Amino acid sequence: MKKLLALLLCLAMVFTFAACGGNGGNGGDNSGAVSFDDIDDNCESEDGTYQIAMVTDVGQLKDGSFNQFTWNGCKMYAYENGKTYKYYQPANGSSATDDDRIKAMTDACEAGAEVIVTPGFLQATALEAVAPKYPDVQFIFIDGWDMGQDNVLGVSYQEEQAGYLAGYAVVMEGYEKLGFSGGGGGANPACIRYGYGYAQGANAAAGELGKKVEMRYSWEYGSTFSASDDLQAMLAGWFNAGTEIVFVCGGTMFNSGAAAAEAADAAIVGVDVDQSKDSSAVVTSAMKGLAQSVQISLTNFYTDGLQKGALVLGAADDAVGLPVDNWLLQNWTVDDYNALFEQIKSGEVVVDNDSEMSDPSKAGLENVEFVG
């Protein structure tokens, strides 16, 4: 009986470990064999503590965007390194308040978190309140900035590079009448970099082809990063006026863009993640490597201790780009894309990252005609 009890206890321990971290710290040799979906979202910890935590942005964990892909990075790192992990969703869903986020972060700290990953700029106020109270906990602020705290690392991206690749790709594909619809009212640095990069990429490709392209460019109806009837009507008007493809950059604004494009048999460019599964109108997406950036940040923390300041990731880190697994472009190839990506990665092609260039018509792009 004692032998049987011991065997059952060992099996239980193996199961618990497998649920929370399958490689026991071997550095990630299984990353090629194990997909994100293979790793359980719910880790069972024997002692009730969780080393790696994530506090979700607004919306659900499986949102197909920021929450899901940030979480993928958290649980993959945990799986590869034998760490326990847990996600915390602030109360009130898409209407979560700063107090809701503060409580979720506090709960994670009290549950033994060594590091807390917080995606989305809305986390800033809660981070300011919670991080000083838990100075030994590492906070990783995804899509954030340097908050001046010794235990808060702001992770941001070279969105201009992803935008450039998307703009270059669609012009090389043959689109000549482009649009950009941005979120944040022209005040959000990430969206500005995406849009300015998109215009630069279109300009470069048009120059290579010896032509000019047309571009409509607007921040209207995007201040809340949300879908709206007004936004959909504006984009439908663009498509009716001849616009062939629009880069829709800003949260659920995508839904308005997709609806307008599908109705007009036109096309859109997705943002942040591969959005091709969300609409047949998506030709490509300007992506951030959210999971990759989380794994980089967690590795840095567990290797070197508390991180602070800002970590800016781009092509050199394989942290921005276009999706190639389900390549939909017909006239521009994956090989062409890879060649351009390597030029950006090496610094041979440099994309201007002016975070205040909300109106690229003032940037002197000779091969892009901006229209009203």
Summary of the structure (lengths in Angstrom):
residues: 372
radius of gyration: 21.9
end to end distance: 81.5
largest distance: 82.5
contacts: 1324
relative contact order: 0.13
helix: 45%
strand: 17%
